[in-house]
């Protein structure tokens, strides 16, 4: 699993992000405090506090570089491989 911090501070960014991650056949979780939601759920994303960066967990061992390239515009900090 790979974890990065992303910023989704506008409605347009949220819509574009969901479109980008739904292209991949892997699971993505957004973590904000004690809340964990599916990153492919636009309604779930809007239930989070988007005023600050949130953690994105990518549940994939292969193709991670391709995924990171696709979501590069949203990444504010590349954390670690978990």
N, C-alpha and C positions, 0 to 999 in steps of 0.2 A: 504494500500500500504506500502511496505517495501522498504527502500533505503539503498544501500551499495555502497562503493567505491571499484572498482576492477582495476586490472592491467592486461592489455593484451599487453605486450611488445615484443611479438614475433609472427611470422606467425603460428607456431605450437599451441601456446596458443589460438589464435583467432579461429583456426579450431576446437580445442578441446572444447572451450567454446560454440561455435555455436552448436556443436553436443550435448553438455550437456543440453543447454536450450531448444532445439527443442523437447526434450523428454517430456516436460511439456506442458499441454494445457492451458497456461495462457499467458498474454502479458508481455513483457519485453521491457523497453525503456533504451537506453544509452543516457546520457546527457553530452555534452561537450560544455561548454560555452552556446551559443544560439542555438546550434544544438541538435536536438532530433531525434534519429533514432531507428528503430526496431532492437533489439538485436539479432534477429534470421536471420538478413540479413548480410551475410559475406561481401558483397560489401559495404554496408552501414558502417560497422565497419571500413573497410579500408579507408573510407573517413574522419575519425576522426584523431585527433592528439593522437597517442597511446604512446607517450613518457612519459606521466604522467597519474596518475590514473584518471578514469572517473566514473561518477555516474551511477549506475544501479538501475532503479525503477522496482520493481516487483509488478505487478497489480493483487494481489491475497490475499484473506483473509484466505484461508485454504491451508494447505500443505506447508506453508512457511518454516517450519523447514526442510522438505524433500528437498526443492529447495536449501536452504542455505547449506545443507550438500553436495549436488551435485556440487555446485559452490565454495565450500570452498577453493580450490587451487588458485582461482583468487582474493579472497577477501583480501583487505588490510585494510579496516576499515568498521565496521558495524555501520551505522549511526543511523537511527531512523525509527520508524513506522510513516507513514504520513497519 
